[in-house]
Amino acid sequence: MKLLNLGRSLVRGGHKDVNEQSKIIDACARIVLDSRGDETIEIEVRTAKGLGRAAAPAGKSRGIKEVVPYPPGGVKESLEIFKRIIRQRLIGLDASEQELIDSMLKEVDGTDRFEKIGGNLAYAISLATALAASAGLGKPLYEFLNPNASVIPLPLGNVLGGGKHAGKGAPDIQEMLTVPLNPKTPFDAIMANALVHKELGKILQKKLPNFPLGKGDEGAYAPNMRIHEALESVVEAANRVSEMTGIKLGVGIDVAASSLWDEKRKCYVYENEGKHMTRDEHISYIISLIREFNLVYVEDPVEEYDFEGFREVLKVVPNILVCADDLVVTNATLIKKAGEIGAVNAVIIKPNQVGTLTDTRDACKVAQEHGMVTVASHRSGETPEGHLAHIAVGLGCKLIKSGVVGGERVAKANELLRIGENLGSKLKMATLGGG
């Protein structure tokens, strides 16, 4: 896959030539709300021909190695930094020179993890700039990122949740997901997950008559249930939809094991299950779930520093996707390490974990060079735009994990439909397992 060379600035006679049509003529920032009602930063970048607007999402289950979302003063401090320093640095730059923009942000910050300006501010600027450049060129963002993009990723949808995304009594495992494995069209793929969500609601109402169909942060049902019964319910719903539609549905889990890990006691704590497990007991338990429920995907099966634990899981179940999120946090260096030791065969791509589109592209490139499936992912606190769908298509991700229901989740699904329509006869559906 050939990606757009983001940011190779032209240098002639010791100065950079700026395309007047993509020259940044103004930029502004404001505080808006994400899907949880929390404050986040939104940036607008304007060129002579285009306008880009982007706000940063926020995760509740965050990896320790991610960039710092905001400086000590929070969103308001990031806003003041933009107004006082960054806005003037942006004006006059070429919005189409992504690497130049992103390098400037790193220069202003001066730390490895955006500790001074905030990774969310950096990401909102980076994305807004790319959107302004693509709008000025009259191209959708995915085409700006990769002119040859043609593959629509399979949607990996969270239908039943627990952990940090839900309340007390919900399953200890953070997400139980479904993915259509053989859809013919983007609409078929998206509807398959939506139908699973609907069928699961019916199953839960029958099993838990007093359950009011409450949902967690990402729109997944959050019942008072143990892990085993919850997975049985998801598998039953997936099987029903497979029979209804002819689309084969796989089931997966995001363990979010770092949220279960007690560093002081050196054990995994399953509060709702009333269990404490050693590292080896926990790995055996996760593998037993994979085998019993024929799972096709497991994310973060062990805590975020245990590269060897990931490798142990993958060695036992090499034919499913063992995916890293907190282990590698969309960081190319950490992804390379995981690839070199054979720790995982899939990685989560969350652009605001690393702060810029340039770094996101580099993470995807390294992962794909190591034969990993890249999974473009939302955050639990999301924004109501479909930009992630463009990033997923433009960077060649085979899966997109962006929820099933809720306006901020459906926005990504609907944008995939629009992208598919725009691709026309070039469109191909992603496949797993050699496709």
Secondary structure, DSSP 8 states (H G I E B T S, - for coil): -----TT---EETTEE---GGGBEEEEEEEEEE-TTS-EEEEEEEEESS-EEEEE--B-SS--TTS--SS-TTHHHHHHHHIIIIIHHHHTTSBTT-HHHHHHHHHHHH-STT-TTT-HHHHHHHHHHHHHHHHHHTT--HHHHH-TT--EE-EE-EEEEE-GGGS-TTS-SSSEEEEEESS-SSHHHHHHHHHHHHHHHHHHHHHH-TT----B-TTS-B--S--HHHHHHHHHHHHHHHHHHHS--EEEEEE--GGGTEETTTTEEEETTTTEEE-HHHHHHHHHHHHHHTT-SEEE--S-TT-HHHHHHHHHH-TTSEEEESTTTTT-HHHHHHHHHTT--SEEEE-HHHHSSHHHHHHHHHHHHHTT-EEEEE--SB--S--HHHHHHHHTT-SEEE--SSSHHHHHHHHHHHHHHHHHGGG-EE--SS--
